[in-house]
Amino acid sequence: NVPYGAVVTAAGGRFPYTFTATGLPAGLTLTTTGALTGTPTASGDFTPTITVTDAQGQTGARVYPLTVAAATALTLVNPTLPDGVVNAPYQQTLTALGGRFPYTFSATSLPAGLILSADGLLTGTPAQAGDVAVVITVQDPAGHTATASTVLTVRPAAFTRPDAGQTGETLSVALTTPSGATCTLDDQNTRTFNVGDLGAPATNPPGVTLTDGLLQLVVKGCTAGGVTLTVTVAYPNALPPGAQYWKYGPTFDDATNHWYVLPGAHLAGNIATFTLIDGGLGDADLIANAQITDPGGTAISLNTIDGAVPAVLPIGEPYRVDFQARCNAGACPADSVYAWSLADDPPPDGLTLTGAGATATLSGTPTRVGRYPFTVQVLMRGDQPTTTQQRYTVDIIDPAATRLITHYYVSILEREPDAEGLAYWQNSIAELQGRGQDAKPVFRDMANFFFNSPEYLGRNTTDRQFITNLYLTFFQREPDEDGYAFWLEQLANGMVRNTAMAGFLYSPEFTTFMEEVGF
């Protein structure tokens, strides 16, 4: 499913030549002038036979082993979207794995007021309540796609209050009960406030800080029998990585008011979703009395993760970086229990994370070029578990390949490579090198693709300019006088440009030059 291009050449006999082939992989075709192009549709090992016939009817044949590698599956990581709230901001980030970076996202039938950017950021303000069936698609530069269907539910706002942690901003809350159950909002006692305010806890949870102040939700008149209340909070901005929902009040194992992390709370983007049960954990009185009082808020750890990951790493070279957990900028307590992990996207292929106590190590040898965003997190278990996260993005590159790819862009197309194209050719080279195979075919494919592209053909170069381009691109030198005259004569006598280019790409000088630069 990746476009392929190559040129077959012949020597001897009498020009012009006519080429035919049998046994080609499905999706590939060979023109009579020797251009092998198309998009293979199945992986496997193939042995096509190519036959050439010259102007006098003489023929020659050769078997060309050809391997079509299986594509890495492209998948959507988080196609399930949290509920939104009418007339409240909504922000979620979609991610994908596999295929080739960069990814392009699209969606159909989004709720009115929401848009999805090509880089996967879903934002806006939903205008009306309801369940909307959404189809999300991600595509990579090779044309691979992955699609997922989900339902995005927008709920009516039960109330809106000032965001106590962000001046001038508001938060909106939707309340949902099971079918047939009801609760009535106590609007007078439902409020937002900060630690230290009248009726609020005196201090923050240990080792954390509240991002948006506290929300005290009070509902009354609930249907008898311990009704379950689902709460959706839309904050004005995306919550920081590692945020957790903290509650203040008694628990079944501690009757005194204290801070604790609410189990089962889901935080994504700017949305927090959690459930409260009348008389259950999260209800401040722990009594099934048709009333739920819920003071709590989102908070992030004051702890940090030290560890510098460079923005760029070379492929194929061993790498190691150490991470250190810090508590309030100092050493963490010796009796803390640490659990290190990766929060979402995996690290670059070939690198693994291992943790021991307050330190962790990311090490290995990168095996695939591309851009890799990933999040390192550490869970510290004390009186209450706290999670600390640090986000990184690293580009794995092949310096030699990048230089030569850039040279082809500049020499043939007279411009710098775009990020998408650079990543595509880098990955193509890395895949062959990873299997221990010769990477020169990728540069031959690149040359065929560039020289036959509308971008190059639109320049209407003369034969002299074309031959000069070939010398500068493949040998990185000006044409010598004899060679220049020879190729101009061949073109004047009817040789097609692709055949002339193949003469360069399969010449001893090209092979020697490529070996000298590491290919």
C-alpha positions in Angstrom: 0.0 0.0 0.0 3.0 2.3 -0.5 3.8 3.8 -3.9 6.7 2.1 -5.6 8.9 3.1 -8.6 12.0 1.8 -10.3 13.5 1.7 -13.8 14.8 -1.4 -15.6 17.6 -0.9 -18.1 19.4 -3.0 -20.7 22.8 -2.9 -22.5 23.9 -4.2 -25.9 21.8 -5.0 -28.9 20.2 -2.1 -30.7 18.2 0.7 -29.2 15.2 1.2 -28.7 14.4 -1.6 -26.2 10.9 -2.9 -25.3 10.3 -4.4 -21.8 7.7 -6.9 -20.6 7.3 -8.7 -17.3 5.5 -11.7 -15.7 5.0 -12.6 -12.1 4.8 -9.0 -10.8 3.3 -8.4 -7.4 -0.4 -7.3 -7.6 -0.6 -3.6 -8.1 2.7 -3.1 -10.0 3.0 -2.7 -13.8 6.0 -2.4 -16.2 5.8 0.0 -19.1 7.4 -0.9 -22.4 10.1 1.7 -21.7 11.1 -0.1 -18.4 9.4 2.0 -15.8 8.1 -0.3 -12.9 5.5 1.6 -11.0 2.3 1.2 -8.9 1.2 0.4 -5.3 1.6 -3.2 -4.2 -1.5 -4.5 -2.5 -0.1 -7.6 -0.8 3.1 -8.4 1.1 5.5 -11.4 0.3 8.5 -12.5 -1.7 8.1 -12.4 -5.5 10.3 -13.5 -8.4 9.1 -11.6 -11.5 10.8 -12.3 -14.8 11.6 -9.2 -17.0 12.2 -9.6 -20.7 13.8 -7.0 -23.0 13.6 -7.0 -26.8 15.8 -4.8 -28.9 15.1 -3.2 -32.4 16.3 -6.4 -34.2 14.1 -8.8 -32.2 16.9 -10.1 -29.9 15.7 -10.9 -26.4 17.2 -11.2 -22.9 15.5 -12.2 -19.7 16.3 -12.0 -16.0 14.6 -12.9 -12.7 14.4 -10.0 -10.2 13.7 -11.1 -6.5 11.4 -8.5 -5.0 10.2 -8.3 -1.4 7.0 -6.4 -0.5 7.2 -5.7 3.3 4.1 -5.8 5.4 3.0 -2.4 6.6 2.9 -1.6 10.3 -0.7 -1.4 11.4 -2.1 2.1 11.9 -4.4 2.4 14.9 -6.3 5.1 16.8 -5.2 5.1 20.4 -8.2 6.9 22.1 -11.2 6.8 19.9 -13.6 6.9 22.9 -14.4 10.5 23.7 -15.6 11.9 27.1 -19.0 13.6 27.4 -19.2 17.3 26.8 -21.5 20.0 28.3 -23.7 22.4 26.3 -22.2 25.9 25.8 -19.0 24.8 27.7 -15.5 24.5 26.1 -14.5 21.1 24.9 -10.9 20.0 24.2 -9.5 16.6 23.5 -6.4 15.4 21.8 -6.5 12.3 19.5 -3.4 10.1 19.0 -2.4 7.2 16.8 0.2 4.5 16.6 1.9 2.6 13.8 2.0 3.6 10.2 4.2 6.6 9.4 4.4 10.0 11.1 3.0 12.6 10.6 -0.6 11.7 10.9 -3.6 13.5 9.5 -6.9 13.3 11.4 -10.5 13.9 10.2 -14.0 13.3 11.5 -17.5 13.2 10.2 -20.8 14.2 11.9 -19.2 16.1 14.9 -21.6 17.9 17.2 -22.4 21.4 16.2 -19.8 23.8 17.5 -16.9 21.3 17.5 -14.0 21.0 14.9 -11.2 18.5 14.6 -7.8 19.9 13.3 -5.6 17.8 11.1 -3.2 17.3 13.9 -5.8 15.7 16.1 -7.0 18.5 18.4 -10.8 18.4 18.9 -12.0 21.8 20.2 -15.0 24.1 20.3 -18.2 24.7 22.3 -21.0 22.2 21.6 -24.2 24.1 21.0 -26.9 21.5 21.8 -27.4 18.4 23.9 -27.7 14.9 22.5 -25.8 11.7 21.4 -23.9 12.1 18.1 -22.4 9.2 16.2 -18.9 10.3 15.1 -16.5 8.5 12.7 -12.8 9.4 13.3 -10.2 8.6 10.6 -6.4 8.9 10.8 -4.2 8.7 7.7 -0.4 8.5 7.4 1.8 9.8 4.5 1.8 6.4 2.9 -2.0 6.5 2.6 -2.7 3.9 5.3 -5.9 4.7 7.3 -7.5 3.6 10.5 -11.2 4.4 11.3 -13.1 4.2 14.6 -16.8 4.9 15.3 -17.8 6.3 18.7 -20.6 8.3 20.2 -20.0 11.7 21.6 -22.6 12.7 24.2 -23.2 16.4 24.9 -25.2 16.9 28.2 -27.2 19.9 29.3 -25.5 22.0 31.9 -27.0 21.7 35.4 -25.1 24.8 36.5 -22.2 27.1 35.7 -20.0 28.6 38.3 -16.8 30.8 38.4 -13.6 28.8 38.3 -12.1 29.4 41.7 -8.6 28.7 40.4 -8.7 30.9 37.2 -9.8 34.4 37.5 -12.5 35.4 35.0 -13.2 31.8 33.8 -16.1 29.6 34.5 -16.7 25.8 34.8 -19.9 24.0 33.8 -21.3 20.8 35.3 -23.7 18.2 33.9 -25.5 15.8 36.2 -26.8 12.4 35.0 -28.8 9.9 37.0 -30.0 6.4 35.9 -33.3 6.1 34.1 -36.1 6.7 36.5 -34.0 8.2 39.2 -33.9 11.9 40.1 -31.9 14.4 42.2 -32.6 18.1 42.7 -29.7 20.5 42.6 -29.3 22.6 45.8 -28.4 25.7 43.9 -27.8 27.9 47.0 -25.2 25.6 48.5 -23.5 24.5 45.3 -20.5 26.7 44.9 -16.8 27.1 44.0 -14.2 28.3 46.4 -10.6 28.0 47.4 -8.6 26.3 50.1 -8.7 28.6 53.2 -12.0 30.1 52.3 -14.8 30.0 54.9 -16.1 26.4 55.0 -13.2 25.1 52.9 -10.3 22.9 53.9 -7.5 24.9 55.4 -4.7 23.4 53.3 -4.1 21.7 49.9 -3.8 17.9 49.7 -0.2 16.9 50.8 2.3 17.3 48.0 -0.2 18.6 45.4 -1.8 21.9 44.4 -5.4 22.4 43.2 -5.6 23.6 39.5 -9.1 25.0 39.5 -10.0 25.5 43.1 -12.8 23.5 44.8 -16.2 22.6 43.6 -18.8 21.8 46.3 -21.8 20.0 44.7 -24.9 19.5 46.8 -28.0 17.6 45.5 -31.1 16.8 47.5 -34.3 14.8 47.1 -32.6 11.9 45.4 -34.6 8.8 44.6 -34.3 6.4 47.6 -32.0 3.4 47.4 -28.5 4.9 47.0 -28.8 6.6 43.6 -25.7 6.9 41.5 -24.9 10.3 40.1 -22.6 10.8 37.2 -20.9 14.2 37.2 -19.3 15.8 34.1 -17.2 18.9 34.8 -16.1 21.0 31.8 -13.2 23.2 32.9 -12.2 26.3 30.9 -8.8 24.9 29.8 -7.1 21.5 29.3 -6.1 19.9 32.6 -2.3 19.5 33.2 -0.8 16.0 32.5 -1.0 13.8 35.6 -4.0 15.7 37.2 -6.2 13.7 39.6 -9.5 14.3 41.2 -9.1 14.8 45.0 -12.0 14.7 47.5 -12.2 16.1 51.0 -14.3 14.3 53.6 -14.6 11.1 55.6 -14.1 7.6 54.1 -15.2 4.2 55.4 -11.8 3.6 57.0 -11.3 7.1 58.4 -14.2 9.0 59.9 -12.3 12.3 60.0 -12.3 14.8 57.2 -9.2 14.2 55.1 -8.0 14.4 51.5 -8.0 11.4 49.2 -8.0 10.6 45.5 -11.4 9.7 44.2 -11.2 6.2 42.6 -12.6 5.8 39.1 -12.4 9.5 38.2 -11.5 10.0 34.5 -9.7 13.1 33.4 -9.0 13.8 29.8 -8.5 17.1 28.0 -10.6 19.7 29.9 -13.2 17.2 31.1 -13.4 15.4 34.4 -16.0 12.6 34.8 -16.8 10.7 38.0 -19.6 9.0 39.8 -21.0 9.6 43.3 -23.3 7.2 45.2 -25.7 8.4 47.9 -24.1 7.0 51.0 -21.0 5.9 49.1 -17.5 7.1 48.7 -17.5 10.7 47.7 -20.7 11.6 49.5 -19.5 13.7 52.5 -21.9 12.1 55.1 -21.5 8.5 53.9 -25.2 8.0 54.6 -27.9 7.0 52.0 -30.2 9.9 53.0 -31.3 11.2 49.5 -28.7 13.9 49.7 -25.1 14.0 48.2 -22.6 16.6 49.3 -19.4 16.5 47.3 -16.4 18.9 47.9 -13.5 18.2 45.6 -11.3 19.4 42.7 -8.6 18.6 40.3 -5.0 18.7 41.5 -1.5 18.1 40.2 1.5 16.9 42.1 4.1 19.4 43.3 6.6 16.6 42.6 8.7 16.7 39.5 10.6 14.3 37.2 14.2 15.3 36.4 15.6 14.0 33.1 16.6 15.7 29.9 15.6 14.0 26.7 17.2 15.6 23.6 14.9 16.8 20.8 16.8 14.6 18.3 18.5 11.2 18.5 20.3 9.3 15.8 19.0 5.9 14.7 21.1 2.9 15.4 23.2 4.4 18.2 22.8 3.2 21.9 21.2 5.8 24.1 20.4 6.1 27.8 18.8 8.8 30.0 18.1 8.6 33.7 15.0 10.1 35.4 14.9 11.2 39.0 11.7 11.7 41.0 11.8 14.9 43.1 9.5 15.9 45.9 9.0 19.7 46.2 12.4 20.1 44.4 14.1 17.9 47.0 14.7 14.2 47.6 11.6 12.1 48.0 11.0 10.2 51.3 13.0 6.9 51.5 9.9 5.0 52.5 7.9 6.0 49.3 6.9 3.2 47.0 7.6 4.0 43.3 6.0 2.7 40.2 7.4 4.0 36.9 5.5 3.6 33.6 4.6 5.3 30.3 1.3 7.1 30.5 0.1 6.8 26.9 2.2 6.7 23.7 5.1 4.3 23.7 8.7 5.6 23.5 10.7 5.3 20.3 11.0 1.8 18.9 14.0 0.1 20.5 13.9 2.1 23.8 12.4 0.7 27.0 11.7 2.3 30.4 12.8 0.5 33.6 12.4 1.9 37.1 14.0 1.2 40.5 13.0 3.3 43.5 13.2 7.0 42.9 15.0 6.6 39.6 14.2 5.2 36.2 16.1 4.7 33.0 15.1 5.0 29.3 17.6 3.0 27.3 18.2 1.0 24.2 19.0 1.6 20.5 16.4 3.5 18.3 15.4 1.3 15.4 12.9 3.5 13.5 13.0 7.1 12.4 10.1 9.4 13.1 8.6 11.7 15.7 7.7 10.1 19.1 5.7 11.9 21.8 5.6 10.0 25.0 4.9 10.7 28.7 7.0 9.3 31.6 5.0 9.0 34.9 5.8 7.9 38.4 3.3 6.8 41.0 4.3 7.6 44.6 2.4 5.7 47.3 2.2 7.3 50.7 -0.9 8.1 52.7 -2.4 9.0 49.3 -1.0 7.9 45.9 0.2 10.8 43.7 1.0 10.6 40.1 3.7 12.9 38.5 4.1 13.1 34.7 6.6 14.6 32.3 5.9 14.9 28.5 8.7 14.5 26.0 8.9 14.6 22.2 11.9 13.2 20.3 12.8 12.9 16.6 14.7 9.8 15.6 16.8 10.6 12.5 19.5 9.1 10.4 21.9 12.0 9.9 23.5 10.5 6.8 20.2 9.7 5.2 18.8 13.1 6.1 21.7 14.9 4.4 21.4 12.8 1.3 17.6 13.1 1.1 17.9 16.8 1.5 20.4 16.9 -1.3 18.0 15.1 -3.6 15.2 17.6 -2.8 17.5 20.6 -3.4 19.2 19.3 -6.5 16.1 18.0 -8.3 13.2 20.0 -6.9 15.2 23.1 -5.8 13.7 23.3 -2.4 14.1 21.9 1.2 12.2 18.7 2.0 8.8 19.1 3.7 8.5 17.3 7.0 6.1 14.6 5.7 8.3 13.7 2.7 11.5 13.7 4.8 9.9 11.3 7.3 8.6 9.0 4.6 12.0 8.6 2.9 13.8 8.3 6.2 11.5 5.5 7.3 11.9 3.7 3.9 15.6 3.7 4.3 15.5 2.6 8.0 13.2 -0.3 7.2 15.7 -1.7 4.7 18.7 -1.1 7.0 16.8 -2.7 9.8 16.5 -5.9 7.8 20.2 -5.7 6.8 19.4 -4.8 3.2 20.9 -2.4 0.8 19.3 1.1 1.0 20.3 2.3 -2.5 17.0 1.1 -4.0 15.2 3.8 -1.9 17.4 6.5 -3.5 16.6 5.1 -6.9 12.9 5.2 -6.1 13.3 8.7 -4.8 15.0 9.8 -8.0 12.4 8.3 -10.2 9.6 9.8 -8.1 11.1 13.3 -8.1 12.2 13.4 -11.8 8.8 12.2 -12.9 6.8 14.4 -10.6 4.6 17.3 -11.8 6.8 19.5 -9.7 9.9 18.7 -11.8 8.2 18.2 -15.1 6.5 21.5 -14.8 9.8 23.2 -15.1 10.2 22.0 -18.7 14.0 21.5 -18.4 16.1 21.1 -21.5 18.2 18.0 -22.2 21.3 19.9 -21.1 19.7 20.9 -17.8 18.4 17.4 -17.3 21.8 15.8 -17.8 23.4 18.4 -15.5 20.8 17.5 -12.8 21.7 13.9 -13.1 25.4 14.5 -12.5 24.8 16.9 -9.6 22.3 14.7 -8.0 23.9 11.2 -8.2 27.6 12.0 -8.4 27.6 15.5 -6.8 29.9 16.8 -9.5 29.6 18.8 -12.7 29.4 16.6 -15.9 32.7 15.8 -17.7 32.9 16.8 -21.3 32.8 13.3 -22.8 30.0 12.1 -20.6 28.0 15.2 -21.3 28.3 14.8 -25.0 27.5 11.0 -24.9 24.2 11.4 -22.9 23.1 14.4 -25.0 23.6 12.3 -28.2 21.6 9.4 -26.7 18.7 11.7 -25.9 18.8 13.3 -29.3 18.6 9.8 -30.9 15.4 8.9 -29.0 16.5 7.6 -25.6 13.8 8.4 -23.0 14.9 10.3 -20.0 14.1 7.5 -17.5 16.5 5.2 -19.4 19.2 7.8 -19.3 18.6 8.3 -15.5 18.8 4.5 -15.0 22.2 4.6 -16.7 23.4 6.8 -13.9 21.6 5.0 -11.0 23.0 1.6 -11.9 26.5 2.8 -12.9 29.7 1.9 -11.0 30.3 5.5 -10.2 26.9 5.7 -8.4 27.6 2.6 -6.4 31.0 3.8 -5.4 29.7 7.3 -4.4 26.8 5.8 -2.3 29.2 3.4 -0.5 31.5 6.4 0.3 28.6 8.2 2.0 27.5 5.2 4.0 25.0 3.4 1.7 
